[in-house]
Amino acid sequence: MCTGWIISLLGVVWVSRWIYIQDKNNFNAAKNYDEVVIKYQGKIFYDVALFGKPTLRLLNSSTVVAISGGLRLHIAFLLAGIAVSIPEYCAGALIIYSTYTLDRALECKEDQINKSELCGADKKTGLIACVLSFLIGAFLLARDGIYFAPFFPFVVGYLYTHGVRIGPYTLKLKGSMGVKNIVIGITWGGTIALIVSRWCSSVVTVGIIFLFFAMKIFVTSCVNDFKDVRGDAAAGIRTLPACLGENATKKVLILVLLGLHSVMLYALFAGIIGDEWFILLFGLVLTIAFLMVYSSSFEHKSQIYYRKLREFVISWEYVFSLALRACIPV
């Protein structure tokens, strides 16, 4: 088991690096062109830059988040004592990919600043990728009688992006201080809980799992907002970092993590969740250590290990926790 996880981990790293090198080489080779254009005599795709750099970035921008979400679902299964189910993990990853890609393809005001590298991407290609990944994910879940879970994040994702128009007013979920982060936590914590509840009959266990992932995702979404303060402020979104400042937000998040893991510790000793102490401890120590040293200024440093630190901790925490867990003798 240990060897398998290590090989899988090295494989993921190698493939990610290979894709990056290939992308760089392919586009550096076309020195006189900003993008590769594929012309097709069709009504939808005629003379559209389907595979230009921005479009590739759009299609790839949610990949790591989706993989992390699939592994998150695996951890939820471990906490609930449910047998491993690869199709459900793949379905979860596809649903996450479709929702986040939809958010980026619809191009919100804040994304013009926060994700300027996606400007110029072909939105139709992104929307088609969203629909295909959603349909495949929903199909995989429907095979096991799970019908509502795939629509939950998809619908909330659309409302989260565009809001609900009532007469002359538009109600956006990104409105008040911290609401954006709470909505993100509830969305994905709720989706995970809905999937887990298909096999776990204990309401308390499902509730604890919902609480754990809702709060964990709340924390990580706040961390992501450290670098997005300027864009969020321009769009009128009052995130915690924008309202409280970076240092105060870090302190709040550390208190949230300590409180959450106190509940998880009780649930573990009470037998409400599975004995996955290593995953819980690893996540707590890694995230708190990260919050103590991280600064949004890291995003602009020349050294790549500073710029990638946030992504490493948030997106790859579950990969490393599962890999290290597999090395622990039972």
C-alpha positions, 0 to 999 in steps of 0.5 A, spaced: 500 500 500 505 504 501 509 503 495 502 504 491 501 511 494 508 513 493 508 511 486 501 514 485 504 521 488 510 521 484 506 519 477 501 525 479 507 530 480 511 528 474 505 528 469 503 535 472 510 537 470 510 534 463 504 538 462 507 544 464 513 543 460 509 541 454 505 547 454 511 552 455 514 548 449 508 548 444 507 555 445 514 558 445 515 554 438 510 559 435 514 565 436 509 570 432 503 567 434 499 569 441 495 563 440 493 557 436 487 557 432 483 552 429 478 554 424 472 550 423 466 551 418 461 551 423 456 556 426 459 555 433 466 554 433 468 558 426 474 562 427 475 561 434 481 560 438 479 554 441 486 552 444 489 559 445 493 559 451 488 563 455 483 557 453 488 552 456 488 556 462 481 556 463 480 548 462 486 547 466 484 552 472 480 547 476 484 541 475 487 541 481 481 543 485 477 537 482 483 532 484 483 535 491 475 534 491 475 527 489 481 525 495 476 529 500 471 525 498 475 519 499 477 522 506 470 523 508 468 515 506 474 513 511 471 518 516 464 514 515 467 507 515 465 506 508 468 502 503 472 505 497 468 507 491 473 510 485 467 512 481 464 516 486 470 520 487 471 521 480 464 523 480 465 528 485 471 531 482 468 532 475 462 536 479 467 540 482 471 541 476 464 543 472 462 548 478 469 552 478 470 552 471 463 555 470 464 560 475 471 562 471 467 561 464 462 566 466 467 571 467 465 575 474 467 582 475 472 580 480 475 575 476 478 580 471 483 582 476 484 576 480 484 571 474 487 576 469 490 570 465 484 567 463 482 574 459 481 572 452 479 565 453 474 562 449 468 561 454 464 557 449 469 551 450 469 552 457 462 552 458 462 545 453 467 542 458 462 544 464 456 541 461 460 534 459 464 533 466 457 535 470 453 530 465 458 524 466 459 526 474 451 526 475 451 519 471 456 516 475 452 518 482 445 516 479 448 509 478 448 509 485 441 512 486 444 519 488 440 524 484 440 531 488 448 531 490 450 533 483 445 539 482 447 542 489 453 545 488 452 546 480 446 550 482 449 554 488 455 555 483 451 559 478 447 563 483 453 564 487 456 567 480 450 571 478 445 572 483 438 572 483 434 578 480 428 580 484 425 586 480 430 591 480 434 588 485 440 583 485 441 578 491 448 576 490 451 570 495 458 574 495 454 580 498 456 581 506 462 580 510 464 572 510 458 570 506 462 568 500 466 563 504 460 561 508 457 559 502 463 555 499 463 551 505 456 549 506 456 548 498 461 543 498 461 540 505 453 539 504 455 535 497 460 531 501 455 529 506 449 528 501 454 523 498 456 520 504 449 519 507 447 514 501 451 509 505 452 512 512 445 511 516 448 515 522 445 522 522 450 524 527 456 521 523 454 525 517 453 531 521 460 531 523 463 530 516 459 536 514 461 540 519 468 538 518 469 539 511 464 545 511 469 549 516 475 546 512 473 549 506 471 555 509 478 556 512 481 555 505 477 559 501 479 565 506 486 563 505 485 564 497 482 571 498 488 573 501 491 574 494 484 576 491 483 582 496 484 588 490 479 584 485 474 582 491 474 590 493 473 592 486 467 588 485 464 590 492 465 583 495 467 584 503 471 578 504 474 577 511 481 579 509 478 585 506 474 587 512 479 584 518 486 585 514 490 579 513 493 578 520 486 578 524 483 573 519 489 569 520 488 569 528 480 568 526 482 562 522 486 558 527 481 559 532 476 556 527 481 550 526 482 549 533 475 549 535 473 544 529 479 539 531 476 539 538 470 537 536 473 532 531 477 529 537 471 528 541 467 524 535 473 520 534 474 518 541 466 517 542 466 512 536 462 517 531 467 517 526 473 512 524 480 512 527 483 517 522 487 521 527 493 521 522 489 525 517 486 530 522 492 531 526 496 532 519 491 537 516 491 541 523 499 542 524 500 543 516 494 549 516 496 552 522 504 552 520 502 555 514 497 560 517 503 562 521 508 564 516 504 565 510 503 572 507 500 575 501 506 578 499 509 571 497 504 571 491 509 576 488 516 573 490 520 571 484 522 564 488 517 559 485 517 556 492 514 562 495 509 563 490 506 556 490 506 555 497 499 556 498 497 552 492 501 546 495 498 547 502 491 548 500 490 543 494 495 538 495 494 537 503 490 531 502 494 527 497 500 528 502 496 526 508 493 520 504 500 518 502 503 518 509 497 515 512 498 509 507 506 508 510 503 508 517 503 500 519 496 498 521 
